[in-house]
Amino acid sequence: MPEHWEGDLLKGARNGSAVGTLMERTMRLALLIYMDSMEAVSAYRGFAKKFRHVPPLQKMLTYEREKERAEHEWFAHRLSIPVFVADPHGPWQCGTNENTNGLLRQYLPKDTDRSGDTQRAVHAIAHRLNTDPRKRLDFATPLDVYAQLRHHSPVACGT
């Protein structure tokens, strides 16, 4: 059962804005959050808002150690999920997110000003990733897998 999410930030030019990324390790589902601020509170509010839409599957979150994630205790308490911080300089501990960030750089190049982006624009990018068949998923899409798991989840069915 999917349960482990990884979080990160793709920073824009001069760290003026960012796109928050949440990736589920098993089904490779991507959730993207446009952020016009690099403050820790902005990151957690955006992540918390996205996590509210996936309650049956949220179990834990791992993210890289950066100052923007300084509010992890508040986030863990607010969503009632454990939050783990990767070791410094240990990107392999969030490998799914790191690999997906490489794909995302096709749409969100480094050193590009993200201030003109919108949540709608990053949602469209996430939709492209989530509707792309994956060999690892027997050529199903992450959205197909997510829909199937939600359909079979006792929490999602209300039982």
Rosetta blueprint (number, residue, H / E / L):
1 M L
2 P L
3 E L
4 H E
5 W E
6 E E
7 G E
8 D E
9 L E
10 L E
11 K E
12 G L
13 A H
14 R H
15 N H
16 G L
17 S L
18 A E
19 V E
20 G E
21 T E
22 L E
23 M E
24 E E
25 R L
26 T L
27 M L
28 R L
29 L L
30 A E
31 L E
32 L E
33 I E
34 Y E
35 M E
36 D L
37 S L
38 M L
39 E L
40 A H
41 V H
42 S H
43 A H
44 Y H
45 R H
46 G H
47 F H
48 A H
49 K H
50 K H
51 F H
52 R L
53 H L
54 V L
55 P L
56 P L
57 L L
58 Q L
59 K L
60 M E
61 L E
62 T E
63 Y E
64 E L
65 R L
66 E L
67 K H
68 E H
69 R H
70 A L
71 E L
72 H H
73 E H
74 W H
75 F H
76 A H
77 H H
78 R H
79 L H
80 S L
81 I L
82 P L
83 V E
84 F E
85 V E
86 A L
87 D L
88 P L
89 H L
90 G L
91 P H
92 W H
93 Q H
94 C H
95 G H
96 T H
97 N H
98 E H
99 N H
100 T H
101 N H
102 G H
103 L H
104 L H
105 R L
106 Q L
107 Y L
108 L L
109 P L
110 K L
111 D L
112 T L
113 D L
114 R L
115 S L
116 G L
117 D L
118 T L
119 Q H
120 R H
121 A H
122 V H
123 H H
124 A H
125 I H
126 A H
127 H H
128 R H
129 L H
130 N H
131 T L
132 D L
133 P L
134 R E
135 K H
136 R H
137 L H
138 D L
139 F L
140 A E
141 T L
142 P H
143 L H
144 D H
145 V H
146 Y H
147 A H
148 Q H
149 L H
150 R H
151 H H
152 H H
153 S L
154 P H
155 V H
156 A H
157 C H
158 G L
159 T L
